[in-house]
Every structure is written in C-alpha cells, then in structure tokens.
Amino acid sequence: MYTCNRKQLLKGSIADDVKQKIFDIANTYGYEIIAIETDKDHIHFLLSYDTTDRVCDIVKIVKQETTYYLWHKYGSLLSKQYWKKKIFWSDGYFACSIGEVSSATIQKYIESQG
C-alpha cells in the first residue's frame, strides 16, 4: 500500500493511468501483479517477484516511474496540489509477505477496495 500524501487524487483517469503504469513496470521488471486497486488517496497491490529483488527497490521503482509519468501527463492538475516539488507519493509505504493468509484472501481484500 502506498499513500499519496493523503490528497484524494487517485480517481478517474489518474487511477486508471497509475494502475496501467504499474502493470507496465511489472512487465518490464518481471513482476506479476496479482491484484491491484486504488482508493482515493492510496493504492493496494499484490505482486509476485523474484526473491533476489528487494521490496524497497521495487517500491522505489514504482514510486519514481509513476510520479514521473503522472507529472508528464497531469502536470497542470498536479501543480495546483503540489506547488513546491514534483511529488505524488508520500515517503512511507507498507509491505508484508503472505504467510498464514492465502493469496486468494489478500486478492479478495484488495479487489474490495475503492
């Protein structure tokens, strides 16, 4: 889950575009998106990745590439919300591995968001 500074911007075409960009990133880097859904101010996704990859590196890639993409496409809208810097996501994130809970349970939870 990522928060985007708790500004409710993840709706409509921005939500669709950020999800598509994350699918594109996953395809480029060999990750598999199992489930993805946005809420107005954050996004959840479940992905499968190689165990040699570090979660912090995946998060960095996703945040950097989606921020660049969104500012390129929605710069005039975003500049009204973020007038100091070209940011979109907050600094933090939450990540966990699937242990006792099945991936189907996590997928169902993610798909119920928004």
TINU-197875 format. One record per residue: x, y negated, z negated of N, C-alpha, C in turn. Coordinates in nm, 4 decimals, always signed. Layout:
n_X|n_Y|n_Z|ca_X|ca_Y|ca_Z|c_X|c_Y|c_Z
X|Y|Z|X|Y|Z|X|Y|Z
...
END
This chain:
n_X|n_Y|n_Z|ca_X|ca_Y|ca_Z|c_X|c_Y|c_Z
+0.0842|+0.1172|+0.0000|+0.0000|+0.0000|+0.0000|+0.0881|-0.1226|+0.0000
+0.0498|-0.2203|+0.0772|+0.1203|-0.3467|+0.0828|+0.0209|-0.4579|+0.0534
+0.0645|-0.5605|-0.0120|-0.0218|-0.6760|-0.0283|+0.0299|-0.7877|+0.0593
-0.0582|-0.8667|+0.1131|-0.0128|-0.9786|+0.1959|-0.0410|-1.1086|+0.1216
+0.0272|-1.1279|+0.0113|+0.0160|-1.2481|-0.0703|-0.1264|-1.2778|-0.1129
-0.2091|-1.1753|-0.1151|-0.3478|-1.1827|-0.1584|-0.4299|-1.2863|-0.0823
-0.3847|-1.3261|+0.0341|-0.4669|-1.4072|+0.1238|-0.5489|-1.3083|+0.2058
-0.6750|-1.3341|+0.2196|-0.7638|-1.2374|+0.2844|-0.7591|-1.2521|+0.4363
-0.6473|-1.2091|+0.4940|-0.6244|-1.2248|+0.6370|-0.6366|-1.0961|+0.7168
-0.6438|-0.9833|+0.6491|-0.6481|-0.8545|+0.7198|-0.7911|-0.8175|+0.7557
-0.8433|-0.8884|+0.8529|-0.9778|-0.8604|+0.9023|-0.9822|-0.8922|+1.0506
-1.0807|-0.8360|+1.1170|-1.0978|-0.8611|+1.2598|-0.9785|-0.8171|+1.3427
-0.9405|-0.9029|+1.4371|-0.8332|-0.8665|+1.5299|-0.6977|-0.8566|+1.4614
-0.6757|-0.9328|+1.3542|-0.5482|-0.9214|+1.2830|-0.5359|-0.7815|+1.2220
-0.6408|-0.7332|+1.1595|-0.6382|-0.5977|+1.1013|-0.6137|-0.4935|+1.2096
-0.6837|-0.5059|+1.3207|-0.6658|-0.4103|+1.4307|-0.5233|-0.4152|+1.4850
-0.4711|-0.5360|+1.5023|-0.3367|-0.5511|+1.5576|-0.2285|-0.4998|+1.4626
-0.2449|-0.5244|+1.3330|-0.1426|-0.4772|+1.2391|-0.1437|-0.3240|+1.2325
-0.2611|-0.2635|+1.2380|-0.2682|-0.1169|+1.2388|-0.2028|-0.0613|+1.3656
-0.2323|-0.1217|+1.4803|-0.1724|-0.0741|+1.6054|-0.0214|-0.0905|+1.6028
+0.0259|-0.2017|+1.5482|+0.1706|-0.2239|+1.5408|+0.2363|-0.1188|+1.4506
+0.1715|-0.0825|+1.3415|+0.2260|+0.0202|+1.2527|+0.2289|+0.1561|+1.3243
+0.1262|+0.1863|+1.4039|+0.1297|+0.3088|+1.4851|+0.2468|+0.3044|+1.5833
+0.2697|+0.1884|+1.6449|+0.3814|+0.1740|+1.7388|+0.5157|+0.1946|+1.6692
+0.5303|+0.1363|+1.5505|+0.6530|+0.1519|+1.4718|+0.6735|+0.2994|+1.4376
+0.5671|+0.3630|+1.3921|+0.5765|+0.5053|+1.3566|+0.6213|+0.5881|+1.4757
+0.5654|+0.5595|+1.5902|+0.6021|+0.6315|+1.7117|+0.7496|+0.6094|+1.7462
+0.7958|+0.4873|+1.7340|+0.9348|+0.4539|+1.7652|+1.0329|+0.5246|+1.6718
+1.0000|+0.5300|+1.5432|+1.0924|+0.5830|+1.4430|+1.0679|+0.7299|+1.4060
+0.9686|+0.7912|+1.4670|+0.9445|+0.9327|+1.4411|+0.8647|+0.9608|+1.3149
+0.7857|+0.8634|+1.2686|+0.6966|+0.8849|+1.1552|+0.5617|+0.9276|+1.2101
+0.4823|+0.9926|+1.1272|+0.3468|+1.0297|+1.1674|+0.2489|+0.9622|+1.0732
+0.1630|+0.8776|+1.1283|+0.0576|+0.8139|+1.0495|-0.0568|+0.9137|+1.0378
-0.0876|+0.9541|+0.9161|-0.1948|+1.0498|+0.8913|-0.3256|+0.9756|+0.8665
-0.3176|+0.8642|+0.7951|-0.4349|+0.7812|+0.7689|-0.3886|+0.6379|+0.7499
-0.4712|+0.5433|+0.7923|-0.4388|+0.4019|+0.7759|-0.5686|+0.3232|+0.7686
-0.5758|+0.2287|+0.6767|-0.6938|+0.1423|+0.6678|-0.6550|+0.0126|+0.5974
-0.7161|-0.0948|+0.6426|-0.6917|-0.2244|+0.5811|-0.8072|-0.2622|+0.4902
-0.7758|-0.3402|+0.3912|-0.8753|-0.4130|+0.3145|-0.8432|-0.5587|+0.3430
-0.9182|-0.6512|+0.2941|-0.8986|-0.7912|+0.3326|-0.7599|-0.8449|+0.2998
-0.6987|-0.7938|+0.1936|-0.5699|-0.8507|+0.1525|-0.4601|-0.7465|+0.1313
-0.4821|-0.6245|+0.1773|-0.3784|-0.5224|+0.1677|-0.4086|-0.4074|+0.2641
-0.3122|-0.3192|+0.2765|-0.3264|-0.2062|+0.3683|-0.2785|-0.0798|+0.2979
-0.3437|+0.0298|+0.3287|-0.3031|+0.1609|+0.2784|-0.2658|+0.2455|+0.3992
-0.1590|+0.3218|+0.3868|-0.1376|+0.4236|+0.4878|-0.0624|+0.5412|+0.4301
-0.0947|+0.6549|+0.4874|-0.0329|+0.7820|+0.4514|+0.0491|+0.8239|+0.5714
+0.1782|+0.8477|+0.5484|+0.2600|+0.8871|+0.6604|+0.3527|+1.0011|+0.6233
+0.3908|+1.0730|+0.7256|+0.4877|+1.1805|+0.7126|+0.6162|+1.1306|+0.7773
+0.7278|+1.1524|+0.7092|+0.8554|+1.1049|+0.7608|+0.9648|+1.2036|+0.7228
+1.0768|+1.1939|+0.7894|+1.1900|+1.2819|+0.7634|+1.2439|+1.2546|+0.6232
+1.2788|+1.3594|+0.5531|+1.3253|+1.3441|+0.4150|+1.4592|+1.2716|+0.4049
+1.5284|+1.2540|+0.5162|+1.6533|+1.1773|+0.5116|+1.6276|+1.0269|+0.5165
+1.5058|+0.9865|+0.5525|+1.4696|+0.8443|+0.5524|+1.4357|+0.7996|+0.4109
+1.4658|+0.6746|+0.3815|+1.4328|+0.6192|+0.2504|+1.3061|+0.5351|+0.2622
+1.2190|+0.5474|+0.1639|+1.0928|+0.4730|+0.1645|+1.1192|+0.3234|+0.1742
+1.2168|+0.2731|+0.1002|+1.2448|+0.1296|+0.1034|+1.2839|+0.0827|+0.2435
+1.3527|+0.1676|+0.3197|+1.3889|+0.1319|+0.4570|+1.2664|+0.1313|+0.5479
+1.1770|+0.2266|+0.5282|+1.0534|+0.2312|+0.6063|+0.9705|+0.1065|+0.5786
+0.9564|+0.0709|+0.4523|+0.8802|-0.0483|+0.4137|+0.9419|-0.1725|+0.4772
+1.0727|-0.1827|+0.4706|+1.1425|-0.2988|+0.5284|+1.1133|-0.3109|+0.6780
+1.1249|-0.1996|+0.7498|+1.0984|-0.1991|+0.8939|+0.9549|-0.2413|+0.9224
+0.8594|-0.1821|+0.8516|+0.7177|-0.2125|+0.8748|+0.6894|-0.3598|+0.8465
+0.7382|-0.4090|+0.7340|+0.7127|-0.5488|+0.6992|+0.7782|-0.6452|+0.7982
+0.9026|-0.6201|+0.8326|+0.9718|-0.7104|+0.9249|+0.9067|-0.7120|+1.0630
+0.8829|-0.5947|+1.1175|+0.8310|-0.5881|+1.2541|+0.6867|-0.6365|+1.2644
+0.6039|-0.6067|+1.1655|+0.4653|-0.6559|+1.1719|+0.4601|-0.8067|+1.1486
+0.5432|-0.8574|+1.0592|+0.5452|-1.0025|+1.0357|+0.5866|-1.0759|+1.1623
+0.6937|-1.0320|+1.2262|+0.7393|-1.0950|+1.3498|+0.6289|-1.0912|+1.4563
+0.5680|-0.9757|+1.4721|+0.4614|-0.9582|+1.5715|+0.3419|-1.0496|+1.5432
+0.2966|-1.0506|+1.4178|+0.1795|-1.1317|+1.3834|+0.2066|-1.2802|+1.3989
+0.3256|-1.3258|+1.3617|+0.3587|-1.4672|+1.3785|+0.3689|-1.5033|+1.5263
+0.4159|-1.4123|+1.6073|+0.4230|-1.4376|+1.7509|+0.2820|-1.4512|+1.8098
+0.1917|-1.3661|+1.7651|+0.0567|-1.3640|+1.8217|-0.0395|-1.4623|+1.7541
-0.0262|-1.4817|+1.6229|-0.1220|-1.5630|+1.5463|-0.0542|-1.6802|+1.4747
+0.0524|-1.7333|+1.5331|+0.1293|-1.8384|+1.4683|+0.0483|-1.9596|+1.4254
-0.0426|-2.0054|+1.5101|-0.1200|-2.1249|+1.4747|-0.2117|-2.0988|+1.3555
-0.2693|-1.9817|+1.3484|-0.3551|-1.9461|+1.2346|-0.2717|-1.9271|+1.1076
-0.1626|-1.8536|+1.1181|-0.0803|-1.8246|+1.0009|-0.0114|-1.9486|+0.9460
+0.0241|-2.0423|+1.0326|+0.0922|-2.1627|+0.9847|+0.0010|-2.2481|+0.8966
-0.1290|-2.2295|+0.9062|-0.2227|-2.3000|+0.8172|-0.2232|-2.2388|+0.6777
-0.1887|-2.1105|+0.6682|-0.1867|-2.0399|+0.5409|-0.0477|-2.0422|+0.4759
+0.0548|-2.0291|+0.5587|+0.1932|-2.0209|+0.5106|+0.2723|-2.1344|+0.5750
+0.2721|-2.2487|+0.5139|+0.3346|-2.3643|+0.5769|+0.4809|-2.3824|+0.5396
+0.5322|-2.3084|+0.4433|+0.6744|-2.3208|+0.4068|+0.7633|-2.2250|+0.4850
+0.7213|-2.0981|+0.4948|+0.8025|-1.9946|+0.5593|+0.7150|-1.9063|+0.6450
+0.7773|-1.8379|+0.7398|+0.7060|-1.7416|+0.8229|+0.7040|-1.6074|+0.7518
+0.6100|-1.5942|+0.6588|+0.5937|-1.4698|+0.5847|+0.4546|-1.4146|+0.6123
+0.4322|-1.2940|+0.5740|+0.2980|-1.2366|+0.5785|+0.2751|-1.1477|+0.4579
+0.3684|-1.0587|+0.4292|+0.3551|-0.9632|+0.3199|+0.4175|-1.0179|+0.1926
+0.3705|-0.9699|+0.0791|+0.4351|-1.0031|-0.0480|+0.5645|-0.9234|-0.0603
+0.6436|-0.9560|-0.1609|+0.7712|-0.8869|-0.1800|+0.7532|-0.7419|-0.2234
+0.6523|-0.7133|-0.3019|+0.6368|-0.5799|-0.3587|+0.5610|-0.4837|-0.2697
+0.5609|-0.3596|-0.3143|+0.4822|-0.2555|-0.2491|+0.4661|-0.1412|-0.3476
+0.3714|-0.0549|-0.3180|+0.3512|+0.0649|-0.3982|+0.3652|+0.1842|-0.3055
+0.4410|+0.2816|-0.3468|+0.4564|+0.4043|-0.2688|+0.4633|+0.5216|-0.3651
+0.4052|+0.6326|-0.3243|+0.4168|+0.7541|-0.4044|+0.4154|+0.8741|-0.3106
+0.4692|+0.9819|-0.3595|+0.4661|+1.1052|-0.2811|+0.3444|+1.1858|-0.3237
+0.3040|+1.2756|-0.2369|+0.1901|+1.3609|-0.2682|+0.2421|+1.4787|-0.3489
+0.1852|+1.4958|-0.4643|+0.2262|+1.6073|-0.5490|+0.1105|+1.7019|-0.5683
+0.0402|+1.6858|-0.6786|-0.0714|+1.7730|-0.7132|-0.1946|+1.7480|-0.6272
-0.2033|+1.6288|-0.5697|-0.3211|+1.5927|-0.4906|-0.2962|+1.6325|-0.3452
-0.3971|+1.6848|-0.2800|-0.3804|+1.7259|-0.1410|-0.3769|+1.6045|-0.0488
-0.3149|+1.6214|+0.0659|-0.3113|+1.5116|+0.1626|-0.4519|+1.4794|+0.2124
-0.5401|+1.5770|+0.2160|-0.6793|+1.5526|+0.2581|-0.7488|+1.4581|+0.1604
-0.7225|+1.4736|+0.0309|-0.7813|+1.3847|-0.0704|-0.7306|+1.2427|-0.0519
-0.6000|+1.2280|-0.0301|-0.5408|+1.0953|-0.0088|-0.5966|+1.0346|+0.1202
-0.6041|+1.1136|+0.2245|-0.6561|+1.0652|+0.3529|-0.7999|+1.0163|+0.3374
-0.8809|+1.0917|+0.2660|-1.0207|+1.0526|+0.2443|-1.0279|+0.9198|+0.1670
-0.9423|+0.9038|+0.0657|-0.9382|+0.7801|-0.0111|-0.9013|+0.6621|+0.0794
-0.7970|+0.6780|+0.1596|-0.7523|+0.5691|+0.2472|-0.8615|+0.5323|+0.3467
-0.9254|+0.6308|+0.4047|-1.0288|+0.6044|+0.5048|-1.1527|+0.5386|+0.4436
-1.1695|+0.5479|+0.3121|-1.2841|+0.4838|+0.2468|-1.2571|+0.3375|+0.2115
-1.1339|+0.2896|+0.2342|-1.1001|+0.1508|+0.2031|-1.1588|+0.0576|+0.3063
-1.1630|-0.0702|+0.2714|-1.2145|-0.1715|+0.3651|-1.3593|-0.1792|+0.3517
END
